[in-house]
Amino acid sequence: MKGNATEEETLQRAHVERATVLATVLPQDTLNVFITLTARNLNRHLRIIARGEQPSTEKKLLQAGADEVVLPATIGGTRIAHSITRPATMKFLGDNRGLISDELLQLGVEIDELRLHRHTHLAGKTIRDLQNMSAGNLLAIGLRRGDGSILRSDFMDKVIEPGDSVIIIGRVNALPAELSGEVDREAFV
């Protein structure tokens, strides 16, 4: 239906009182705050997802009754930063990196890229050896060779070469001590 969602009557005509989810995604933060506040008053059980342009608006949207706030500029900035600091991981995961990362962080794990130093003592070991050294703290899900090619399967017995990157799922901040000097720490946050 057509209408102005900032008007209570429009939300009522759309039957907001029996809705399960409302997404307010206008580019003006003040309008999203107002719609959130109005919708929350009309339906206490409504799940509200609200967009915010300014990070400072997140608190106001939550106070108005939003259950979740999405900040597109922050998400975009984070994705760009990850493309710079974790290029193989971003290429491996494609466009879903941000979504997957957020969900995994809620579980206490993250997907990341271990960029092996050129003079690593891990050269000559296999991915399986690396995984065993981690004592269960990481799981290898891909291997990027120094030439840029990415292996997504059948790589566990591949020998690690200087300049390779291993794409892993690991527990947050749990890089084993014996590996910490062998990889780019910036890549394992």
N, C-alpha and C positions, 0 to 999 in steps of 0.2 A: 504494500500500500504506500501511497505517497503521503508525505506529511513532514512537519517539522518536529523532530524528536526532542527538541528542547521544550515543547509544549506538553504538559501533562495529559491533555485530552488526546493527543496523537498516540502517546504510549498506551493509554487506556483503550483506544480504538484498535490498537495492535495486540490487545490482550496481554499486556506485560504481566498482569497478575497471575497468569497461568503459564508463563514462559519459564524455561529452565535456564537459558543463557541469553545474555544481552552483550553485544560487542558495540562499544561506542568508539569510533575510529576517525572522528573528524580531525582536521589539521589544527583546530584551535583548542588549546588546553582548557580554557574557561568553559567552552561549550561541553566538552567531555566531562568536566567536573559537575556541571549543572545537570546533565543527563544522568550521570551516575547517581547523584544525590536524589533526583526525582524518581528514578527507577527503583532505587533501594527503598524509598518510602512507600512505593506501591507494591513491592514484593520483597519481603524479608528473606526469602529462600532463593532468590534469583542469583545465579552465578554471573558476575559482571566482569568483563574483560575490557579494559580501557586503554586507549592509546594516549601517550604523553609525549609532547615534543621536547619539553625542558625537563631535565632530571629533577629539578626542584618541584615539579608538579606531581611527581610520584606520591609523595607524602599526602598531598591534598586529595588525590584520587582515592587513596586508601582510606583516608578519613571520611570521604564522602560515601564510601561503601563498596569500592571496587575490590574484587577478590584477587585480581591479577592486573598488573600494569605492564604494558609493552612500550619500550622506548626505542623506536626505530633508529634514531640517530646513534644511540649508544650501541645497539646491536650491529649497525653498519660499521661503526668505528672499531669495534672489537673484531669483526670479521676481517677488516682491512689489516689490523695489527697482526692477527693470526696468519694472514696470507704472507706477511713479511717475515714473521718469526718462525712459522711452521709450514713452509710451502709444500712439502711432501704430504703432510697430513691433510692439508686443505685439498690438494689434488686427489688424494686417495678417497676422501669423503665427499667431494663435490659440494653442492650448495647446502647440504643439510648439516654442516659442521656445527653451527650454532645451536640448532635444536637438539642434536644428539648430545653435544657437550653439556648443555644445561641439565638434561635428564640424567645423564650419567653422574654429574656432580652431586645430584640429590642422593645418589646411591653411594657416594664416597669414592667414586672412581672417575678417571678422566682418560680421554684419548689424547695421546701426545706423540711427539717425534723425538727419538734419541739420535742426535747427530753425532756420529763417532768421530773423534779427533783423528787427524792424519797419522799420528804416531801411537795409536792405541795398541795396548797389549791384547785387545780382543781380536785383532786381525788373525785370521787362521782358525778361529773358533766358529762354530755354527750358531745359527739362531737358536737352536735347541739348547746349546751350551749356555747362551746368554740367558735364556728363560729359566734354566735350572739354577743359574747363579743368583737369580732374583728371589729364590725361595718363596715363590708364589705371589710376589708383589707385582709382577707384570705378566702380560700375555701378549705375545707378538701377533699382530694381525696383518702385517705387510712389511715389505722390504723395498727401500728405494736404493738402487745402485748409484754409485758415483756418477754414472753417465745419464742419470735422470729417469731411467726405466723403473717401473714399479711392478713388483711381484706381489700378487694377491693370494696366491695359492702355491702349494708345493715348494715352500721356501724354508721349512724348518731345518733341513739338512744342508742348506746353502752356507758356504763359508763366507764369513764377514770380511770385507775388504776395507782398507782405510778410505774414508770419504762416504761410506754407506750411511744410510739413516734407517732405523728400525721404527716402524709405526706400532705403537703399543697401546693396550688398555692397562692402566695401572691404578693402584690405590693412590689417593692424593698424598703427595709429599712422602712417598715411600720408596724412593730410589735407593737400592742397596748401596752401602758404603763402598764396596769394592768396585762399583760401576761409576760412582759419582765423579771420579777424576778422568774417566774415559769418554764422557759425553759432554755435549754442550748443556750446562745446567739451565740456561735460559729456556731451553726447549722443554724441560720437564718442570712444570710449575706446580 
